[in-house]
Amino acid sequence: MRDEGVVLRCYGVRVALLSRLRGRIDVIMYQKKGGSKLSSGSIISYELQKKAYGDAVIESSAVEHVPLLWARHDIYFLHYLLELCYFFIPVGSG
C-alpha cells in the first residue's frame, strides 16, 4: 500500500517521517545512485516494508513536492515546525 509522508529529518540512511497513515515513524531508506537527495520538509510517497529484525525499510519512494518557494519566504517557520514535529510527536503515534 502506497503512503505519503513529510520528511522531518534525515541522518544517514535513517529518515524520520510524519506519515499520513502511521503518524511519526523512523525508517531506513536507501538512496538510488543518481537519485535526488531528500531534504527536510519534502513530501514523499513510498511503500513501507518490515524486515525480520524489526526495522521498517522503504524500498521504493518518489519525491512528490519540495516546499522551496514557501521556505524561501519563511525558512525559520518551516524549520521550527519540522523541529516541533520531530521532538514532540512520539514514534508510532499513528
Contacts in CASP RR format, 6 or more apart in sequence:
PFRMAT RR
TARGET T0000
AUTHOR 0000-0000-0000
METHOD contacts of the structure
MODEL  1
MRDEGVVLRCYGVRVALLSRLRGRIDVIMYQKKGGSKLSSGSIISYELQK
KAYGDAVIESSAVEHVPLLWARHDIYFLHYLLELCYFFIPVGSG
1 47 0 8 1.000
2 45 0 8 1.000
2 46 0 8 1.000
2 47 0 8 1.000
3 19 0 8 1.000
3 20 0 8 1.000
3 21 0 8 1.000
3 22 0 8 1.000
3 45 0 8 1.000
3 46 0 8 1.000
3 47 0 8 1.000
3 48 0 8 1.000
4 19 0 8 1.000
4 20 0 8 1.000
4 43 0 8 1.000
4 44 0 8 1.000
4 45 0 8 1.000
4 46 0 8 1.000
4 64 0 8 1.000
5 17 0 8 1.000
5 18 0 8 1.000
5 19 0 8 1.000
5 20 0 8 1.000
5 43 0 8 1.000
5 44 0 8 1.000
5 45 0 8 1.000
5 46 0 8 1.000
6 17 0 8 1.000
6 18 0 8 1.000
6 41 0 8 1.000
6 42 0 8 1.000
6 43 0 8 1.000
6 82 0 8 1.000
6 85 0 8 1.000
7 15 0 8 1.000
7 16 0 8 1.000
7 17 0 8 1.000
7 38 0 8 1.000
7 39 0 8 1.000
7 40 0 8 1.000
7 41 0 8 1.000
7 42 0 8 1.000
7 43 0 8 1.000
7 44 0 8 1.000
8 16 0 8 1.000
8 17 0 8 1.000
8 18 0 8 1.000
8 24 0 8 1.000
8 40 0 8 1.000
8 41 0 8 1.000
8 82 0 8 1.000
8 85 0 8 1.000
8 86 0 8 1.000
9 15 0 8 1.000
9 16 0 8 1.000
9 40 0 8 1.000
9 82 0 8 1.000
9 86 0 8 1.000
10 16 0 8 1.000
10 38 0 8 1.000
10 39 0 8 1.000
10 40 0 8 1.000
13 28 0 8 1.000
13 29 0 8 1.000
13 30 0 8 1.000
13 31 0 8 1.000
14 26 0 8 1.000
14 27 0 8 1.000
14 28 0 8 1.000
14 29 0 8 1.000
15 26 0 8 1.000
15 27 0 8 1.000
15 28 0 8 1.000
15 29 0 8 1.000
15 38 0 8 1.000
15 58 0 8 1.000
16 24 0 8 1.000
16 25 0 8 1.000
16 26 0 8 1.000
16 86 0 8 1.000
17 24 0 8 1.000
17 25 0 8 1.000
17 26 0 8 1.000
17 27 0 8 1.000
17 44 0 8 1.000
18 24 0 8 1.000
18 85 0 8 1.000
18 89 0 8 1.000
19 25 0 8 1.000
19 94 0 8 1.000
21 94 0 8 1.000
22 48 0 8 1.000
22 92 0 8 1.000
22 94 0 8 1.000
23 89 0 8 1.000
23 92 0 8 1.000
23 93 0 8 1.000
23 94 0 8 1.000
24 85 0 8 1.000
24 86 0 8 1.000
24 89 0 8 1.000
24 90 0 8 1.000
24 91 0 8 1.000
24 92 0 8 1.000
24 93 0 8 1.000
24 94 0 8 1.000
25 48 0 8 1.000
25 56 0 8 1.000
25 91 0 8 1.000
25 92 0 8 1.000
26 56 0 8 1.000
26 91 0 8 1.000
27 48 0 8 1.000
27 55 0 8 1.000
27 56 0 8 1.000
27 57 0 8 1.000
27 58 0 8 1.000
28 55 0 8 1.000
28 56 0 8 1.000
28 57 0 8 1.000
28 58 0 8 1.000
29 38 0 8 1.000
29 46 0 8 1.000
29 57 0 8 1.000
29 58 0 8 1.000
29 61 0 8 1.000
30 57 0 8 1.000
30 58 0 8 1.000
31 37 0 8 1.000
31 38 0 8 1.000
36 63 0 8 1.000
38 44 0 8 1.000
38 63 0 8 1.000
39 66 0 8 1.000
40 79 0 8 1.000
40 82 0 8 1.000
41 66 0 8 1.000
41 67 0 8 1.000
41 71 0 8 1.000
41 78 0 8 1.000
41 82 0 8 1.000
42 63 0 8 1.000
42 65 0 8 1.000
42 66 0 8 1.000
42 67 0 8 1.000
43 63 0 8 1.000
43 64 0 8 1.000
43 65 0 8 1.000
43 66 0 8 1.000
43 67 0 8 1.000
44 61 0 8 1.000
44 62 0 8 1.000
44 63 0 8 1.000
44 64 0 8 1.000
45 61 0 8 1.000
45 62 0 8 1.000
45 64 0 8 1.000
46 58 0 8 1.000
46 60 0 8 1.000
46 61 0 8 1.000
46 62 0 8 1.000
47 58 0 8 1.000
47 59 0 8 1.000
47 60 0 8 1.000
47 61 0 8 1.000
48 56 0 8 1.000
48 57 0 8 1.000
48 58 0 8 1.000
49 56 0 8 1.000
49 57 0 8 1.000
49 58 0 8 1.000
49 59 0 8 1.000
50 56 0 8 1.000
50 57 0 8 1.000
51 57 0 8 1.000
67 78 0 8 1.000
70 78 0 8 1.000
71 78 0 8 1.000
END
